[in-house]
Amino acid sequence: MNATNSNARDLGAVILAAGRSERMGQPKLLLPWGDTSVLGHQILTWRQLGAGQIAVVCAAGDAAIRAELDRLSFPKTACIQNPAPERGMFSSIQCAAQWAGWRSDVARVAIVLGDQPHLRFGTLRALLEFSARHAAAVCQPRTARRLCHPVILPKSVFVRLSVSSAMSLKEFLRAKLADAAACDLADPGLEFDLDTPADYERACALCFPPTSD
């Protein structure tokens, strides 16, 4: 991986890890990824990107994710528990927005899907540099005219999520609480998440292509 990004020091990254992985048939964030797990890779990636603060949202009582975070020496104080993950991804985002642990120097927050370990490091770095140039805007990567994740929000917009009556992040963003800026990026990983075993195989093929002897 490349060196840390000085443009990310004011960035908080929240990794969403409270999903039930029903279509995968097993906890997808615990699947192997390189020499670690999907979750471990995500935490390491955002550290390498230079995020000033990283938090993980997990389902309350999820012993497996908790054990993995312990194995990764991830601080318990940076783990946000979602007491009702069955309400969907937006409930985890709202739990993160309600969290009192964000540092005062965090000016932007990246909402990171835990099941996208296959995004290129250069893609994420380009998005962070774009966000630094558009610090007052909600920034999203865009590919084939479709807005994708991660989403980076100004802190002032992020905190409004805690009391939003929206049913999804997309609905919340439609309210145009801030300027929006799309960063056009060419990365096939932006087009999908790890929802099924086929997605996992596709992601592994992108990131770990077989080598010929």
C-alpha positions in Angstrom: 0.0 0.0 0.0 1.0 3.6 -0.5 1.9 6.1 2.1 -0.7 7.8 4.3 -2.6 10.7 2.9 -2.0 14.0 4.7 -5.4 15.2 3.3 -7.2 12.8 5.5 -6.1 13.9 8.9 -9.4 15.6 9.6 -11.3 12.6 8.4 -13.3 10.1 10.4 -14.1 6.8 8.8 -17.0 4.7 10.0 -16.9 1.1 8.8 -20.3 -0.6 8.7 -20.1 -4.2 10.0 -23.5 -4.9 11.4 -25.1 -6.7 8.4 -26.4 -10.2 8.8 -24.8 -11.6 5.6 -27.9 -13.7 4.8 -27.1 -14.0 1.1 -23.5 -14.9 1.7 -24.4 -17.7 4.1 -21.6 -16.8 6.5 -20.3 -13.6 8.1 -18.8 -11.9 5.1 -16.6 -9.5 7.0 -14.8 -12.5 8.5 -14.0 -14.0 5.2 -10.3 -14.3 4.3 -8.8 -11.4 2.5 -5.1 -11.6 1.8 -3.3 -12.3 5.0 -6.2 -11.0 7.2 -10.0 -10.8 7.0 -12.3 -8.5 5.0 -12.8 -6.4 8.2 -9.1 -6.4 9.0 -8.3 -5.3 5.5 -10.8 -2.4 5.7 -9.4 -1.2 9.0 -5.8 -1.4 7.7 -6.7 0.4 4.5 -8.2 3.4 6.2 -5.3 3.6 8.6 -3.0 3.6 5.6 -5.1 6.3 4.0 -4.4 8.4 7.1 -7.9 8.7 8.5 -7.6 10.6 11.7 -10.2 8.4 13.5 -11.7 5.0 12.6 -14.9 3.5 14.2 -16.6 0.3 13.4 -20.4 -0.3 13.8 -21.3 -3.8 14.7 -24.5 -5.6 15.8 -24.9 -5.6 19.6 -24.1 -9.1 20.9 -22.2 -10.1 17.7 -19.5 -12.2 19.4 -17.8 -13.2 16.2 -17.2 -9.7 15.0 -16.1 -8.7 18.5 -13.6 -11.5 18.7 -12.2 -10.5 15.3 -11.8 -6.9 16.4 -10.0 -8.1 19.5 -7.7 -10.2 17.4 -7.0 -7.1 15.3 -6.3 -5.2 18.5 -9.0 -2.7 17.5 -9.9 -0.5 20.5 -13.2 -1.4 22.2 -13.8 2.3 22.6 -14.1 2.7 18.9 -16.7 0.0 18.4 -20.2 1.4 18.0 -23.0 -1.1 18.8 -26.2 -1.1 16.8 -29.0 -2.5 19.0 -31.4 -3.1 16.1 -29.3 -4.1 13.0 -32.4 -5.7 11.5 -33.6 -2.2 10.7 -30.9 -2.1 7.9 -27.8 -0.2 7.0 -29.3 3.2 7.7 -29.8 2.3 11.3 -26.0 1.7 11.6 -25.3 5.0 10.0 -27.6 6.7 12.4 -25.9 4.9 15.4 -22.6 6.3 14.1 -24.0 9.8 13.8 -25.3 9.6 17.4 -22.0 8.4 18.7 -20.4 10.7 21.3 -16.9 9.4 20.6 -16.1 11.5 17.5 -13.1 13.7 18.1 -13.6 17.5 17.8 -11.0 17.8 15.1 -12.9 15.5 12.7 -14.4 17.7 10.0 -15.5 15.0 7.5 -16.8 11.5 7.9 -16.5 8.7 5.4 -19.3 6.1 5.5 -17.5 2.9 4.5 -19.3 -0.3 3.5 -17.5 -3.1 5.2 -18.1 -5.4 2.3 -16.1 -3.5 -0.3 -12.5 -4.6 0.4 -11.9 -4.8 -3.3 -11.9 -1.1 -4.0 -8.5 0.0 -5.2 -6.3 1.9 -2.8 -5.7 4.5 -5.5 -9.5 4.9 -5.9 -10.0 5.7 -2.3 -7.0 8.0 -2.2 -8.3 9.9 -5.2 -11.7 10.3 -3.5 -10.1 11.6 -0.3 -8.0 14.1 -2.3 -11.2 15.2 -4.2 -13.1 15.6 -0.8 -10.3 17.7 0.6 -10.8 20.1 -2.4 -14.6 20.1 -1.8 -14.6 20.0 2.0 -18.1 21.7 2.2 -19.7 19.2 -0.1 -21.1 15.7 0.2 -18.6 13.7 -2.0 -19.3 10.4 -3.7 -17.4 8.4 -6.3 -19.2 8.0 -9.6 -18.8 5.4 -12.3 -21.0 4.9 -15.4 -23.1 7.9 -14.2 -24.0 6.0 -11.0 -23.1 7.4 -7.5 -21.4 4.8 -5.3 -19.8 4.4 -1.9 -17.9 5.4 0.2 -19.8 8.7 0.8 -17.9 11.5 2.5 -20.0 14.0 4.4 -19.0 17.3 6.1 -19.3 16.7 9.9 -22.1 19.3 10.1 -24.2 17.2 7.6 -23.2 13.9 9.2 -24.5 14.8 12.6 -27.9 15.6 11.1 -28.3 11.9 10.3 -28.8 11.2 14.0 -32.2 12.8 14.0 -33.2 12.3 10.4 -36.6 10.8 9.6 -35.3 9.5 6.2 -35.6 5.8 5.5 -32.2 5.5 3.8 -29.0 7.4 3.2 -30.1 8.0 -0.4 -33.3 9.6 0.8 -31.4 11.7 3.3 -28.9 12.9 0.6 -31.8 13.8 -1.7 -32.7 16.6 0.8 -29.7 18.5 -0.4 -28.5 19.5 3.0 -25.2 20.5 1.4 -23.6 20.9 -2.0 -22.9 17.5 -3.7 -19.8 16.7 -5.7 -19.3 13.5 -7.7 -15.8 12.2 -8.3 -15.6 10.3 -11.6 -13.5 7.2 -11.1 -12.8 4.0 -13.1 -12.8 1.1 -10.7 -14.8 -2.1 -11.4 -15.0 -2.6 -7.6 -17.4 0.3 -7.3 -20.1 -1.6 -9.1 -20.7 -4.2 -6.5 -20.5 -5.3 -2.8 -19.8 -8.7 -1.3 -23.4 -9.9 -1.0 -23.1 -13.5 -2.4 -20.4 -16.1 -2.8 -20.2 -15.2 -6.5 -19.5 -11.6 -5.5 -16.7 -12.8 -3.2 -15.2 -14.9 -6.0 -15.4 -11.9 -8.4 -13.7 -9.6 -5.9 -11.0 -12.1 -5.2 -10.4 -12.5 -8.9 -10.0 -8.7 -9.2 -7.6 -8.3 -6.3 -5.8 -11.6 -6.3 -5.5 -12.8 -9.9 -3.8 -16.2 -10.4 -0.2 -16.0 -11.3 1.4 -18.2 -14.0 4.5 -20.1 -13.1 
